[in-house]
Amino acid sequence: METQVNVEHHSLHRNGLNWHVVTAGPPDAPPVLLLHCWAGNWTLWQTTLQRLSVKYRCIAPDLLGFGQSDKPRGDHYQIPAQTERTRFILNHFGCDRAHVLGHSMGGQIALTFAAHDPDRVDRLIVVDPAVTGQLHLLAQPLLLFPTLARRGIEFPYRWTNKLGHRFPSMGSQLMRPFFPYPKRQREAALYWLGQMGADGQLDSSAWAVKAIMEWDVRTLLEGVTAQTLAIWGMKDWLVPVQQCSLLEQTITNCRSVRIPDVGHFPMIEAFEIYMKEIESFLE
């Protein structure tokens, strides 16, 4: 993906590990921390950054294990550990408080952070977040690839990814849990098919799936005091939309927006609807 917004690239170092972080927007503007999804990186937010960076100081890390950040092999990607790394990133940029925007796994981290550090979150936005760790039944076949990769068996994913890109109709259909209309979103579907193993992150992606499924944030939700906006695609067949109701029922100041005919990526499938809700909520 080509960069569509002026950004600054930063390299953060701690405990022998390196993080790649992108910032955009006026340095003295209210900060917004953007946490990407599983197998993603900061580029997920390019169009979002283009809009938000006019009024906000945007901080978009490649979470450990993804993008240009380090990718230690093994079980290093538990959600509480990624949450603690979020604190480190905010501290590095001198942010006592920030708006927090998280998608999918990033939403799971954002919810955990908002519950553990309520005084540091101004407003919270979560987009199709993994709340219980339970994934949709339609996504279960795809879990075979990370399960095998954690055992060092990588060829099934690599072979399927190669075949899917050679035969795009087949490859995009494999991604229906993410994109309910794969013909309409073929380019995006094929991109995300390749993301599990992109940038040398097959091992870290595989362990991160395990971390997502082992973390249930429901017991923490009562600790979220920030005004919260939950955005969900009604045809998300990766994280069940029923999990949105858990946020509405438990977080005192939660408002939800359910977008019809949209899957796991509202920022790709229905950008203007998604973006207008965020801009209105932050104003």
Secondary structure as UniProt FT lines:
FT   STRAND          8..14
FT   TURN            15..16
FT   STRAND          17..24
FT   TURN            27..28
FT   STRAND          31..35
FT   TURN            38..39
FT   HELIX           42..45
FT   HELIX           46..52
FT   TURN            53..55
FT   STRAND          57..62
FT   TURN            64..65
FT   TURN            67..68
FT   HELIX           79..92
FT   TURN            93..94
FT   STRAND          98..103
FT   HELIX           105..116
FT   HELIX           118..120
FT   STRAND          121..127
FT   HELIX           137..143
FT   HELIX           144..150
FT   TURN            151..152
FT   HELIX           155..166
FT   HELIX           168..174
FT   TURN            175..178
FT   TURN            182..185
FT   HELIX           186..195
FT   TURN            196..197
FT   HELIX           198..200
FT   HELIX           202..214
FT   HELIX           218..223
FT   STRAND          227..233
FT   TURN            234..235
FT   TURN            241..242
FT   HELIX           243..250
FT   TURN            252..253
FT   STRAND          254..259
FT   TURN            260..261
FT   HELIX           266..269
FT   HELIX           271..282
//
